Amino acid sequence: MNRRYQLRVCELLEVDARQRLLAILSRPAGEPRSLWDQVKREPKRSTVPQFKDFLDHLHWLQQQNVAASAFAEIPEAKIRQFAAEARLLDLTSLNDMPERKRLTLAGALILKQVARALDDVTDMFIRQVNKMHHKAEEALMQYQVAHTDRTDALIAVLREITLAYKAEGSREERLALIETLLEKDADQILAQCMAHEAVAGSNHLSFLPLFYSGRRSTLFLFLESVSLVSTTQDRVLLDAIAFLLAHKGLHSKWLAASHAPLSEDDRGSLNPLDLSFVADKWWPLVTGNKDRGAVVGRIDRRYFELCVFSNVMLELKPATFVSLVATNSAITAKSWCRRMNSSAESRFTANRRAFPWRDHCLLPGFVGS
């Protein structure tokens, strides 16, 4: 049975794909390591430099995944078996085998390594965004402790104003007393109130920019490397991602909340950006306005980027994503969902979870695949 599958894979391999696999299974003269060693590489610690480095490795693996279409007719259990066998073999042992077998084993391992690499960079993305939020939460706690005296002072001012309001005397006399309390420090009190309001309700989001600049390019690289496809017609978050990527090169504080037409029918007009995915805690930061019913003409670029990255992380974190590892083959998204759901190796399942923009599932494939 294995022989029949191997013959079928080799029969479906194109000439260029065969040559690419054979090149991977050879060791260049004078080189201590082969491309086969690179195929079997595993990720290191989830630091920002390692994240970027492994994204580059994912790109390289995708370029080597030339045999994906040849496995379209092979059962998933067999692909896993071939890949597991290949993972245990060094280059010498692999090249001692008949060509049909070594090409099949090599192609199967590359196919599974692409899927694992996608899982790995997804984990790294989740960890990096989570780390930003954790650091922002710690910064909020430190801020609250450091400004306890200021909060107490504001409460004391509020107490004095309330007592003045309740004091005996005419309305004009009470108003004059309140004015006396405020006239010297009104601007400072207002500034302190606005600063306190920004973190009211333990909202740590305003501290996120402090931990963003060193991660921005790598988080963008992740979205550029992984092509997200919705399983429904709902495109709100996908459109937000497209808008974000289109404005990657801009560094102004504000962006116009409109985008170019997405279809031929809308050519010549600008469409308002759909911000329905933005949660209430994010809304004032992203739009500069507390009123969700107000027309949004511009958005804060940094907070919009952070909001999109955070929403993508929330989509990934509950396993709402499926690894679409062979988008350039005859294997359809539907069949891959079925395969990945039945695979004990995969962490990701095509489940459904309620989000502000409707129930849906996104499939990450690969740019250029």
N, C-alpha and C positions, 0 to 999 in steps of 0.2 A: 504493500500500500504506500509506504514512504517513497519507494522508487517511482511509483506512478505519479505521485504528487511532484517529486523532483523533476521528472521528465516534463511534466506539464508546465512547471515554472520556467524551465529552460526553453521550452518551445515558445513561450509567450515573451521571453526576454528579447528586446530589440538589440541590435548589434552594438550601439553606443552604450547601452546599459550593461551589456556583458563585459565590454572593455573596461568600463568604470569599476565594476566589481573586481575584475582581475587585477586592476591597478591597486585597489585597496588591499588585495591579498598578496602583494609583493612588497619587498623591503628595498627601498632605494639604497644604492651603494653608499657606504659610509655613514648612513643614518642609524642611530642607536634604537630608534623606535619607528614602528610602521604606522600606516594609516589605520590598520586594524586595531592597534592600541588606542588610537584616537576615537575610533567608533565606540569602544567599550568604556570610555572615560565617564566618571561619575562626578556630580557637582561637589564643590567644597562648601565652606561656611557661607551663610547667606548675608554677606556684606555687599555694599553697593558695588565695589569693583568686581567682586566675584559674580554678582548678578549680571553686569554688563558682559563680562567675559563669557558666561554661560549662554547668554543670548547670542553671542557670536558663534558659539559652538552649535547652538540650535540651527542657525542659518547654514552652517557647514554640513551638519547632518542632513538637513532637508535637501541640499544639493546632491548628497550621496544616495538619497532615497529614490534611486532610478528604477528599482524593481517593484515598486508598490503595485502597479497595475497587474503584474504577473501573478500576484497572490489573490486576485479577486475571486477566484474559484476555490481557494484553499480554505478548509474549515479553520476557524479561529483557534481551536484547540491544537491543531497541527502547527499553525504558525507559532504559537507559544512554545510548543515542544521543540521545533527547529531552532528557535531563538535561544531557548534555555541550553540546548546542546552546544550551540555556537559560542555562547558566553564562556563556557568552560574550556574552550580550545585555544591554544596558542597558534601562531601563524604556521609553524612547521607542521603541527598535527593536522591543521585544516588543509594544507596543501598536499598532504599525503593521500587525501580522499579523491574519489573520482570528481571530475569537474562539475557534473550535474548536482552532486551533493554539496560541494563546497560553495557553489554559487547560490544554491537554495538556502543553505544555512546563513551565509553572509547577508543575503537579501532580507531574510526573516529577522535577523538581529537588528539590522539597520532600521527596518520598519518599526520594530518595538522600541528601539532606542529613541526614535523621533517622538513616539508617544510618551515615553518616560521623560524625555527632555522637556516636552511641553508641560507635563505635570510639574517638573522641577522648577521651571521658570515661573509657572503660575504660583507655586508655593512661595517662591522668592518675592514675587510681586505682592502677595498677600502679607508676607512678613514685613516688607518694607513700608507698606501703607499702614499696617497695624502699629509698627514701631513709631511712625510719626504721630499717630493718635495717642499712643501711650506716653510719649514724651510731652505732647501738648497737655495731657491730663496732669502729668507731674508738674509742668510749668504753671498750670492753673492753681494747683494746690499750694505751690510755693508763693504764687502771687497773692492768694487769699490770706495766707499766714502773714506775709510781709505787709499787707495792707489792712490788717485787722484794726489798727489804730484809726486809719482813715474812715473805715466803715463805722466804727464807734463814734467818730466825730460827726459824720453825716447824720447818724441817728440822734445825736445830741442836738444838732441844728434843727432837725425835724421836731424834736421835743419842744425846743424853745419857740418855734414858729406856731406849734399847736397850742402851747400855753398862751402865746400872745393873741391868737385867734379867740381863745375862750375867756380872755381877760375882760374885766368890766370896762365900760366906756362905750362911746359911740363907735360906729363902723369906721369913721375916719381916724379915730384915735387908735383903734386896733390895727388898721392898715399901716398907719405911721409907725407903730411899734414893730410890725413885721418888716417894714422897709429898713428900719434901723438895724435889724438883725442881718439883713442881706446885702445892704448897699456896698459895704467894703469888700466882701468876698464873693459876690454873686457869680462872677465869671469862674473863679476857682471852684466854687461849689458845683456849678453846672458841669464843668469839665470832669470833676470827680464822679458826679452822678452818671455821666455818659460812660466813663471808664468802667464803673461798677455794673452798669446795665449790659455792657458787652459780654460780661462773664456771669451774669445772673443765671440762676438755674443750673449752675455748674457746667455751663457751656464752654468747652475747651477749644472749640473750633477756631476762635480768633487767635489762638497761639500756634496753629499749624504752620503758618508761613515761616516761623522761626526755624523749622526743621525740614523745610521743603527744598531750598535752593540746591543743596548738595545731592538731592535725589531726582530733581526735575527731569534732567536729560535721560536718565535710565528708565524712569517711569514712562516717558514718551516713547522710548525705544521699544519697550514692551508692547505698547499699543500698536506701534508701527510693525512689529514683528508677528503679531498674532491677529489674524483676520477674524473678527467676530461676526457671526451670522445668526440672525434670529429665526427661531422655528415658527414664529407667527408673523403677521403683517405689522405688528407694532414695532416702530423704529425710533421711538423717542430717545432712548439712551444711545442707540447707534448713531443717530443724527447729531447728538451732543458730542460724541466721540469724534465724528467727522469734522464738526465745527472746531473742536479743540485742536485737532491735528492740522487743520487748514490755517490756524492762527498761531502755530507753534513758534514761528520766528518773531512774533510781536512781543514787546516787553512793556507796552504802555499799561497804565493802571486800568483803563476802561476799554471795553470793546463794544461795538454796536451790536445789539441783540437781534441781529438779522443775518440771513445767509443767502447765498446764491440759490437759484431754483434747482430742485432735485429731479425734475422731470421736464420733458420737452414742452409740455402744455403750459408750464409756468415761466417759460423763458421771457426775460425782459423785466421780471419783477423780483423784488426781494421778499423773502418769507420771514416772518417773525420766528425767532428761535423758541421752540417748545421747551419750557422750563418746568413742566408738570412733575418731573422726576425730582426736583429740588425740595428737600424736606423743610419743614417750618424753621428748624434751628439754623439751617443754611441760608434761608431766604434773605434776611437783612444783610448778610455778609456778601452774598452773590449779587443782589440787586441794589443794595443801598437804600432799600425801602421796606418798611415793615408790612405794608399793605399788599397782600397777595392779589387783590383785585385791581391794583393800579397797573397802568400800561408800563411795560418795562422797555425802555429805549436803549439802555446800556447795562452792561454787567461788569463786575469787578473781575479782571482776568485771572488773577492768582486764586481767588476763592472759587471761581468757576472751575478752574483746572483741578483744584483740590477736591471739590464736590464731585466731579466726574470720576476721578481716580478712586475716591471713597466708595462711590456707587458701584463701580466695576468690581472693587474688592468685595463688597457685600454680595454681589452676584456670584463671585467665585467661591467665597468662603463657605456657603451652605451646600456646596457641590451641585450648583445649578448648571455647571458647564460640562460638556462632553468633549473629549479629545478627538478631533476629527483628523486622523493621522494619515489619511490617504486620499485627499481631495482631488488629486490629479489622476485617480484611477477610476475604474468603473464602479467602485464601491460607493453607494449613495449615502447621504447623511442619515437617512432612515435606517439603513442596514447597519451603519456604524453605531448608531444609538442602541440598536438591538444587541450588537456584539459587545459593546462596552458595558451595557447593563448586565450581561451574563458573564463578564470576565471578572474573575476574582482579583486580577492584577490591577485593575483600574479603580481609582478612588472616585471617579466622576460618574454620575448617573444623570439621565435626562429626566429628572424630577421637575415638579412645578411648585413654585413658591410665590405667594402674593407679594407684589411690590407696588409702589405708588403708581406705576405706569401700566399695570395689568399683569396677569400671570403669563409668563413666557419663559422660554429657555434659549440660551445663546450657545452656539457651537463655535469654539475657536478653531480655526484652521491655520493656514500659513500664508502669509503674503507671498504672492507669486506662484502659489501652488495651483 
